[in-house]
């Protein structure tokens, strides 16, 4: 389950949300995305089933909720090596808690997702 509104993971609701997912063996999709918007969910590396997913949307704040642009424009972001290095330990820790792990790069402008996926693979090996 990938939540698209911060209310699902607010301080008031996070425990209830994660408990529901665990009870129904549903994977919580951890999303790296620009923060500070109503649609932004905080980056939480939580295992709620034996399957985990991390989606890397990029951090393009200027385009995150902009209207009239393409999807590629919204996700036009190249993660820096330092950003990926900071994320890698959390990805590894989450993978250790689940049977199957997927990391998806959704920064789909030009070859940015492919470049960053290759960098993350090296960091996780």
MODELLER restraints for C-alpha pairs under 7 A, 6 or more apart:
rsr = mdl.restraints
at = mdl.atoms
rsr.add(forms.Gaussian(group=physical.xy_distance, feature=features.Distance(at['CA:1:A'], at['CA:26:A']), mean=6.78, stdev=0.5))
rsr.add(forms.Gaussian(group=physical.xy_distance, feature=features.Distance(at['CA:1:A'], at['CA:27:A']), mean=5.90, stdev=0.5))
rsr.add(forms.Gaussian(group=physical.xy_distance, feature=features.Distance(at['CA:1:A'], at['CA:28:A']), mean=5.09, stdev=0.5))
rsr.add(forms.Gaussian(group=physical.xy_distance, feature=features.Distance(at['CA:1:A'], at['CA:29:A']), mean=5.51, stdev=0.5))
rsr.add(forms.Gaussian(group=physical.xy_distance, feature=features.Distance(at['CA:2:A'], at['CA:28:A']), mean=6.45, stdev=0.5))
rsr.add(forms.Gaussian(group=physical.xy_distance, feature=features.Distance(at['CA:2:A'], at['CA:29:A']), mean=4.86, stdev=0.5))
rsr.add(forms.Gaussian(group=physical.xy_distance, feature=features.Distance(at['CA:3:A'], at['CA:41:A']), mean=6.82, stdev=0.5))
rsr.add(forms.Gaussian(group=physical.xy_distance, feature=features.Distance(at['CA:4:A'], at['CA:39:A']), mean=5.11, stdev=0.5))
rsr.add(forms.Gaussian(group=physical.xy_distance, feature=features.Distance(at['CA:4:A'], at['CA:40:A']), mean=6.51, stdev=0.5))
rsr.add(forms.Gaussian(group=physical.xy_distance, feature=features.Distance(at['CA:4:A'], at['CA:41:A']), mean=6.61, stdev=0.5))
rsr.add(forms.Gaussian(group=physical.xy_distance, feature=features.Distance(at['CA:5:A'], at['CA:38:A']), mean=5.86, stdev=0.5))
rsr.add(forms.Gaussian(group=physical.xy_distance, feature=features.Distance(at['CA:5:A'], at['CA:39:A']), mean=4.26, stdev=0.5))
rsr.add(forms.Gaussian(group=physical.xy_distance, feature=features.Distance(at['CA:5:A'], at['CA:40:A']), mean=5.91, stdev=0.5))
rsr.add(forms.Gaussian(group=physical.xy_distance, feature=features.Distance(at['CA:5:A'], at['CA:41:A']), mean=6.09, stdev=0.5))
rsr.add(forms.Gaussian(group=physical.xy_distance, feature=features.Distance(at['CA:6:A'], at['CA:38:A']), mean=5.90, stdev=0.5))
rsr.add(forms.Gaussian(group=physical.xy_distance, feature=features.Distance(at['CA:6:A'], at['CA:39:A']), mean=5.90, stdev=0.5))
rsr.add(forms.Gaussian(group=physical.xy_distance, feature=features.Distance(at['CA:6:A'], at['CA:40:A']), mean=5.39, stdev=0.5))
rsr.add(forms.Gaussian(group=physical.xy_distance, feature=features.Distance(at['CA:6:A'], at['CA:41:A']), mean=4.55, stdev=0.5))
rsr.add(forms.Gaussian(group=physical.xy_distance, feature=features.Distance(at['CA:7:A'], at['CA:13:A']), mean=6.93, stdev=0.5))
rsr.add(forms.Gaussian(group=physical.xy_distance, feature=features.Distance(at['CA:8:A'], at['CA:14:A']), mean=6.27, stdev=0.5))
rsr.add(forms.Gaussian(group=physical.xy_distance, feature=features.Distance(at['CA:8:A'], at['CA:17:A']), mean=6.48, stdev=0.5))
rsr.add(forms.Gaussian(group=physical.xy_distance, feature=features.Distance(at['CA:9:A'], at['CA:41:A']), mean=6.44, stdev=0.5))
rsr.add(forms.Gaussian(group=physical.xy_distance, feature=features.Distance(at['CA:18:A'], at['CA:48:A']), mean=6.68, stdev=0.5))
rsr.add(forms.Gaussian(group=physical.xy_distance, feature=features.Distance(at['CA:21:A'], at['CA:27:A']), mean=6.69, stdev=0.5))
rsr.add(forms.Gaussian(group=physical.xy_distance, feature=features.Distance(at['CA:21:A'], at['CA:28:A']), mean=6.95, stdev=0.5))
rsr.add(forms.Gaussian(group=physical.xy_distance, feature=features.Distance(at['CA:21:A'], at['CA:48:A']), mean=5.88, stdev=0.5))
rsr.add(forms.Gaussian(group=physical.xy_distance, feature=features.Distance(at['CA:22:A'], at['CA:48:A']), mean=4.62, stdev=0.5))
rsr.add(forms.Gaussian(group=physical.xy_distance, feature=features.Distance(at['CA:22:A'], at['CA:49:A']), mean=6.02, stdev=0.5))
rsr.add(forms.Gaussian(group=physical.xy_distance, feature=features.Distance(at['CA:25:A'], at['CA:48:A']), mean=6.53, stdev=0.5))
rsr.add(forms.Gaussian(group=physical.xy_distance, feature=features.Distance(at['CA:25:A'], at['CA:49:A']), mean=4.84, stdev=0.5))
rsr.add(forms.Gaussian(group=physical.xy_distance, feature=features.Distance(at['CA:26:A'], at['CA:48:A']), mean=6.33, stdev=0.5))
rsr.add(forms.Gaussian(group=physical.xy_distance, feature=features.Distance(at['CA:26:A'], at['CA:49:A']), mean=5.63, stdev=0.5))
rsr.add(forms.Gaussian(group=physical.xy_distance, feature=features.Distance(at['CA:27:A'], at['CA:47:A']), mean=6.96, stdev=0.5))
rsr.add(forms.Gaussian(group=physical.xy_distance, feature=features.Distance(at['CA:27:A'], at['CA:48:A']), mean=5.37, stdev=0.5))
rsr.add(forms.Gaussian(group=physical.xy_distance, feature=features.Distance(at['CA:27:A'], at['CA:49:A']), mean=5.17, stdev=0.5))
rsr.add(forms.Gaussian(group=physical.xy_distance, feature=features.Distance(at['CA:27:A'], at['CA:51:A']), mean=5.92, stdev=0.5))
rsr.add(forms.Gaussian(group=physical.xy_distance, feature=features.Distance(at['CA:27:A'], at['CA:52:A']), mean=5.66, stdev=0.5))
rsr.add(forms.Gaussian(group=physical.xy_distance, feature=features.Distance(at['CA:28:A'], at['CA:46:A']), mean=6.66, stdev=0.5))
rsr.add(forms.Gaussian(group=physical.xy_distance, feature=features.Distance(at['CA:28:A'], at['CA:47:A']), mean=6.70, stdev=0.5))
rsr.add(forms.Gaussian(group=physical.xy_distance, feature=features.Distance(at['CA:28:A'], at['CA:48:A']), mean=5.95, stdev=0.5))
rsr.add(forms.Gaussian(group=physical.xy_distance, feature=features.Distance(at['CA:28:A'], at['CA:52:A']), mean=6.87, stdev=0.5))
rsr.add(forms.Gaussian(group=physical.xy_distance, feature=features.Distance(at['CA:29:A'], at['CA:52:A']), mean=6.79, stdev=0.5))
rsr.add(forms.Gaussian(group=physical.xy_distance, feature=features.Distance(at['CA:29:A'], at['CA:53:A']), mean=5.02, stdev=0.5))
rsr.add(forms.Gaussian(group=physical.xy_distance, feature=features.Distance(at['CA:29:A'], at['CA:54:A']), mean=5.73, stdev=0.5))
rsr.add(forms.Gaussian(group=physical.xy_distance, feature=features.Distance(at['CA:29:A'], at['CA:55:A']), mean=6.94, stdev=0.5))
rsr.add(forms.Gaussian(group=physical.xy_distance, feature=features.Distance(at['CA:30:A'], at['CA:43:A']), mean=6.09, stdev=0.5))
rsr.add(forms.Gaussian(group=physical.xy_distance, feature=features.Distance(at['CA:30:A'], at['CA:44:A']), mean=5.80, stdev=0.5))
rsr.add(forms.Gaussian(group=physical.xy_distance, feature=features.Distance(at['CA:30:A'], at['CA:45:A']), mean=5.78, stdev=0.5))
rsr.add(forms.Gaussian(group=physical.xy_distance, feature=features.Distance(at['CA:30:A'], at['CA:53:A']), mean=6.24, stdev=0.5))
rsr.add(forms.Gaussian(group=physical.xy_distance, feature=features.Distance(at['CA:30:A'], at['CA:54:A']), mean=4.63, stdev=0.5))
rsr.add(forms.Gaussian(group=physical.xy_distance, feature=features.Distance(at['CA:30:A'], at['CA:55:A']), mean=6.14, stdev=0.5))
rsr.add(forms.Gaussian(group=physical.xy_distance, feature=features.Distance(at['CA:31:A'], at['CA:43:A']), mean=5.70, stdev=0.5))
rsr.add(forms.Gaussian(group=physical.xy_distance, feature=features.Distance(at['CA:31:A'], at['CA:54:A']), mean=5.77, stdev=0.5))
rsr.add(forms.Gaussian(group=physical.xy_distance, feature=features.Distance(at['CA:31:A'], at['CA:55:A']), mean=4.76, stdev=0.5))
rsr.add(forms.Gaussian(group=physical.xy_distance, feature=features.Distance(at['CA:31:A'], at['CA:56:A']), mean=5.95, stdev=0.5))
rsr.add(forms.Gaussian(group=physical.xy_distance, feature=features.Distance(at['CA:31:A'], at['CA:57:A']), mean=6.97, stdev=0.5))
rsr.add(forms.Gaussian(group=physical.xy_distance, feature=features.Distance(at['CA:32:A'], at['CA:43:A']), mean=5.66, stdev=0.5))
rsr.add(forms.Gaussian(group=physical.xy_distance, feature=features.Distance(at['CA:32:A'], at['CA:55:A']), mean=6.30, stdev=0.5))
rsr.add(forms.Gaussian(group=physical.xy_distance, feature=features.Distance(at['CA:32:A'], at['CA:56:A']), mean=4.95, stdev=0.5))
rsr.add(forms.Gaussian(group=physical.xy_distance, feature=features.Distance(at['CA:32:A'], at['CA:57:A']), mean=5.80, stdev=0.5))
rsr.add(forms.Gaussian(group=physical.xy_distance, feature=features.Distance(at['CA:32:A'], at['CA:58:A']), mean=6.56, stdev=0.5))
rsr.add(forms.Gaussian(group=physical.xy_distance, feature=features.Distance(at['CA:33:A'], at['CA:40:A']), mean=6.94, stdev=0.5))
rsr.add(forms.Gaussian(group=physical.xy_distance, feature=features.Distance(at['CA:33:A'], at['CA:56:A']), mean=6.82, stdev=0.5))
rsr.add(forms.Gaussian(group=physical.xy_distance, feature=features.Distance(at['CA:33:A'], at['CA:57:A']), mean=5.20, stdev=0.5))
rsr.add(forms.Gaussian(group=physical.xy_distance, feature=features.Distance(at['CA:33:A'], at['CA:58:A']), mean=5.48, stdev=0.5))
rsr.add(forms.Gaussian(group=physical.xy_distance, feature=features.Distance(at['CA:33:A'], at['CA:59:A']), mean=5.21, stdev=0.5))
rsr.add(forms.Gaussian(group=physical.xy_distance, feature=features.Distance(at['CA:34:A'], at['CA:40:A']), mean=6.69, stdev=0.5))
rsr.add(forms.Gaussian(group=physical.xy_distance, feature=features.Distance(at['CA:34:A'], at['CA:59:A']), mean=4.56, stdev=0.5))
rsr.add(forms.Gaussian(group=physical.xy_distance, feature=features.Distance(at['CA:34:A'], at['CA:60:A']), mean=6.31, stdev=0.5))
rsr.add(forms.Gaussian(group=physical.xy_distance, feature=features.Distance(at['CA:34:A'], at['CA:61:A']), mean=5.37, stdev=0.5))
rsr.add(forms.Gaussian(group=physical.xy_distance, feature=features.Distance(at['CA:34:A'], at['CA:64:A']), mean=6.92, stdev=0.5))
rsr.add(forms.Gaussian(group=physical.xy_distance, feature=features.Distance(at['CA:45:A'], at['CA:90:A']), mean=6.62, stdev=0.5))
rsr.add(forms.Gaussian(group=physical.xy_distance, feature=features.Distance(at['CA:45:A'], at['CA:94:A']), mean=6.27, stdev=0.5))
rsr.add(forms.Gaussian(group=physical.xy_distance, feature=features.Distance(at['CA:46:A'], at['CA:94:A']), mean=6.88, stdev=0.5))
rsr.add(forms.Gaussian(group=physical.xy_distance, feature=features.Distance(at['CA:47:A'], at['CA:94:A']), mean=6.49, stdev=0.5))
rsr.add(forms.Gaussian(group=physical.xy_distance, feature=features.Distance(at['CA:47:A'], at['CA:97:A']), mean=6.52, stdev=0.5))
rsr.add(forms.Gaussian(group=physical.xy_distance, feature=features.Distance(at['CA:47:A'], at['CA:98:A']), mean=6.80, stdev=0.5))
rsr.add(forms.Gaussian(group=physical.xy_distance, feature=features.Distance(at['CA:50:A'], at['CA:98:A']), mean=4.49, stdev=0.5))
rsr.add(forms.Gaussian(group=physical.xy_distance, feature=features.Distance(at['CA:50:A'], at['CA:99:A']), mean=5.02, stdev=0.5))
rsr.add(forms.Gaussian(group=physical.xy_distance, feature=features.Distance(at['CA:50:A'], at['CA:100:A']), mean=6.52, stdev=0.5))
rsr.add(forms.Gaussian(group=physical.xy_distance, feature=features.Distance(at['CA:51:A'], at['CA:98:A']), mean=5.61, stdev=0.5))
rsr.add(forms.Gaussian(group=physical.xy_distance, feature=features.Distance(at['CA:51:A'], at['CA:99:A']), mean=5.92, stdev=0.5))
rsr.add(forms.Gaussian(group=physical.xy_distance, feature=features.Distance(at['CA:51:A'], at['CA:100:A']), mean=4.86, stdev=0.5))
rsr.add(forms.Gaussian(group=physical.xy_distance, feature=features.Distance(at['CA:51:A'], at['CA:101:A']), mean=5.96, stdev=0.5))
rsr.add(forms.Gaussian(group=physical.xy_distance, feature=features.Distance(at['CA:52:A'], at['CA:98:A']), mean=6.41, stdev=0.5))
rsr.add(forms.Gaussian(group=physical.xy_distance, feature=features.Distance(at['CA:52:A'], at['CA:100:A']), mean=6.31, stdev=0.5))
rsr.add(forms.Gaussian(group=physical.xy_distance, feature=features.Distance(at['CA:52:A'], at['CA:101:A']), mean=4.83, stdev=0.5))
rsr.add(forms.Gaussian(group=physical.xy_distance, feature=features.Distance(at['CA:52:A'], at['CA:102:A']), mean=6.32, stdev=0.5))
rsr.add(forms.Gaussian(group=physical.xy_distance, feature=features.Distance(at['CA:53:A'], at['CA:101:A']), mean=5.90, stdev=0.5))
rsr.add(forms.Gaussian(group=physical.xy_distance, feature=features.Distance(at['CA:53:A'], at['CA:102:A']), mean=4.85, stdev=0.5))
rsr.add(forms.Gaussian(group=physical.xy_distance, feature=features.Distance(at['CA:53:A'], at['CA:103:A']), mean=5.84, stdev=0.5))
rsr.add(forms.Gaussian(group=physical.xy_distance, feature=features.Distance(at['CA:54:A'], at['CA:102:A']), mean=6.33, stdev=0.5))
rsr.add(forms.Gaussian(group=physical.xy_distance, feature=features.Distance(at['CA:54:A'], at['CA:103:A']), mean=4.72, stdev=0.5))
rsr.add(forms.Gaussian(group=physical.xy_distance, feature=features.Distance(at['CA:54:A'], at['CA:104:A']), mean=6.16, stdev=0.5))
rsr.add(forms.Gaussian(group=physical.xy_distance, feature=features.Distance(at['CA:55:A'], at['CA:103:A']), mean=5.96, stdev=0.5))
rsr.add(forms.Gaussian(group=physical.xy_distance, feature=features.Distance(at['CA:55:A'], at['CA:104:A']), mean=4.81, stdev=0.5))
rsr.add(forms.Gaussian(group=physical.xy_distance, feature=features.Distance(at['CA:55:A'], at['CA:105:A']), mean=5.92, stdev=0.5))
rsr.add(forms.Gaussian(group=physical.xy_distance, feature=features.Distance(at['CA:55:A'], at['CA:106:A']), mean=6.67, stdev=0.5))
rsr.add(forms.Gaussian(group=physical.xy_distance, feature=features.Distance(at['CA:56:A'], at['CA:104:A']), mean=6.03, stdev=0.5))
rsr.add(forms.Gaussian(group=physical.xy_distance, feature=features.Distance(at['CA:56:A'], at['CA:105:A']), mean=4.65, stdev=0.5))
rsr.add(forms.Gaussian(group=physical.xy_distance, feature=features.Distance(at['CA:56:A'], at['CA:106:A']), mean=5.55, stdev=0.5))
rsr.add(forms.Gaussian(group=physical.xy_distance, feature=features.Distance(at['CA:56:A'], at['CA:107:A']), mean=6.79, stdev=0.5))
rsr.add(forms.Gaussian(group=physical.xy_distance, feature=features.Distance(at['CA:57:A'], at['CA:75:A']), mean=6.23, stdev=0.5))
rsr.add(forms.Gaussian(group=physical.xy_distance, feature=features.Distance(at['CA:57:A'], at['CA:105:A']), mean=6.41, stdev=0.5))
rsr.add(forms.Gaussian(group=physical.xy_distance, feature=features.Distance(at['CA:57:A'], at['CA:106:A']), mean=4.78, stdev=0.5))
rsr.add(forms.Gaussian(group=physical.xy_distance, feature=features.Distance(at['CA:57:A'], at['CA:107:A']), mean=5.18, stdev=0.5))
rsr.add(forms.Gaussian(group=physical.xy_distance, feature=features.Distance(at['CA:58:A'], at['CA:75:A']), mean=6.10, stdev=0.5))
rsr.add(forms.Gaussian(group=physical.xy_distance, feature=features.Distance(at['CA:58:A'], at['CA:77:A']), mean=5.23, stdev=0.5))
rsr.add(forms.Gaussian(group=physical.xy_distance, feature=features.Distance(at['CA:58:A'], at['CA:78:A']), mean=6.99, stdev=0.5))
rsr.add(forms.Gaussian(group=physical.xy_distance, feature=features.Distance(at['CA:58:A'], at['CA:79:A']), mean=6.73, stdev=0.5))
rsr.add(forms.Gaussian(group=physical.xy_distance, feature=features.Distance(at['CA:58:A'], at['CA:107:A']), mean=5.41, stdev=0.5))
rsr.add(forms.Gaussian(group=physical.xy_distance, feature=features.Distance(at['CA:59:A'], at['CA:77:A']), mean=6.39, stdev=0.5))
rsr.add(forms.Gaussian(group=physical.xy_distance, feature=features.Distance(at['CA:60:A'], at['CA:74:A']), mean=6.93, stdev=0.5))
rsr.add(forms.Gaussian(group=physical.xy_distance, feature=features.Distance(at['CA:60:A'], at['CA:75:A']), mean=6.60, stdev=0.5))
rsr.add(forms.Gaussian(group=physical.xy_distance, feature=features.Distance(at['CA:60:A'], at['CA:76:A']), mean=6.65, stdev=0.5))
rsr.add(forms.Gaussian(group=physical.xy_distance, feature=features.Distance(at['CA:60:A'], at['CA:77:A']), mean=5.83, stdev=0.5))
rsr.add(forms.Gaussian(group=physical.xy_distance, feature=features.Distance(at['CA:63:A'], at['CA:74:A']), mean=4.99, stdev=0.5))
rsr.add(forms.Gaussian(group=physical.xy_distance, feature=features.Distance(at['CA:64:A'], at['CA:74:A']), mean=5.66, stdev=0.5))
rsr.add(forms.Gaussian(group=physical.xy_distance, feature=features.Distance(at['CA:72:A'], at['CA:108:A']), mean=5.58, stdev=0.5))
rsr.add(forms.Gaussian(group=physical.xy_distance, feature=features.Distance(at['CA:72:A'], at['CA:109:A']), mean=4.92, stdev=0.5))
rsr.add(forms.Gaussian(group=physical.xy_distance, feature=features.Distance(at['CA:73:A'], at['CA:109:A']), mean=6.73, stdev=0.5))
rsr.add(forms.Gaussian(group=physical.xy_distance, feature=features.Distance(at['CA:75:A'], at['CA:106:A']), mean=6.84, stdev=0.5))
rsr.add(forms.Gaussian(group=physical.xy_distance, feature=features.Distance(at['CA:75:A'], at['CA:107:A']), mean=4.54, stdev=0.5))
rsr.add(forms.Gaussian(group=physical.xy_distance, feature=features.Distance(at['CA:75:A'], at['CA:108:A']), mean=5.76, stdev=0.5))
rsr.add(forms.Gaussian(group=physical.xy_distance, feature=features.Distance(at['CA:75:A'], at['CA:109:A']), mean=6.30, stdev=0.5))
rsr.add(forms.Gaussian(group=physical.xy_distance, feature=features.Distance(at['CA:76:A'], at['CA:107:A']), mean=5.81, stdev=0.5))
rsr.add(forms.Gaussian(group=physical.xy_distance, feature=features.Distance(at['CA:76:A'], at['CA:108:A']), mean=6.55, stdev=0.5))
rsr.add(forms.Gaussian(group=physical.xy_distance, feature=features.Distance(at['CA:76:A'], at['CA:109:A']), mean=4.89, stdev=0.5))
rsr.add(forms.Gaussian(group=physical.xy_distance, feature=features.Distance(at['CA:77:A'], at['CA:107:A']), mean=5.73, stdev=0.5))
rsr.add(forms.Gaussian(group=physical.xy_distance, feature=features.Distance(at['CA:77:A'], at['CA:112:A']), mean=6.95, stdev=0.5))
rsr.add(forms.Gaussian(group=physical.xy_distance, feature=features.Distance(at['CA:78:A'], at['CA:112:A']), mean=5.48, stdev=0.5))
rsr.add(forms.Gaussian(group=physical.xy_distance, feature=features.Distance(at['CA:79:A'], at['CA:116:A']), mean=6.52, stdev=0.5))
rsr.add(forms.Gaussian(group=physical.xy_distance, feature=features.Distance(at['CA:84:A'], at['CA:120:A']), mean=6.46, stdev=0.5))
rsr.add(forms.Gaussian(group=physical.xy_distance, feature=features.Distance(at['CA:85:A'], at['CA:123:A']), mean=6.96, stdev=0.5))
rsr.add(forms.Gaussian(group=physical.xy_distance, feature=features.Distance(at['CA:88:A'], at['CA:123:A']), mean=6.53, stdev=0.5))
rsr.add(forms.Gaussian(group=physical.xy_distance, feature=features.Distance(at['CA:88:A'], at['CA:124:A']), mean=6.44, stdev=0.5))
rsr.add(forms.Gaussian(group=physical.xy_distance, feature=features.Distance(at['CA:92:A'], at['CA:124:A']), mean=6.80, stdev=0.5))
rsr.add(forms.Gaussian(group=physical.xy_distance, feature=features.Distance(at['CA:95:A'], at['CA:101:A']), mean=5.61, stdev=0.5))
rsr.add(forms.Gaussian(group=physical.xy_distance, feature=features.Distance(at['CA:105:A'], at['CA:113:A']), mean=5.14, stdev=0.5))
rsr.add(forms.Gaussian(group=physical.xy_distance, feature=features.Distance(at['CA:105:A'], at['CA:117:A']), mean=6.43, stdev=0.5))
rsr.add(forms.Gaussian(group=physical.xy_distance, feature=features.Distance(at['CA:106:A'], at['CA:113:A']), mean=6.25, stdev=0.5))
rsr.add(forms.Gaussian(group=physical.xy_distance, feature=features.Distance(at['CA:107:A'], at['CA:113:A']), mean=5.12, stdev=0.5))
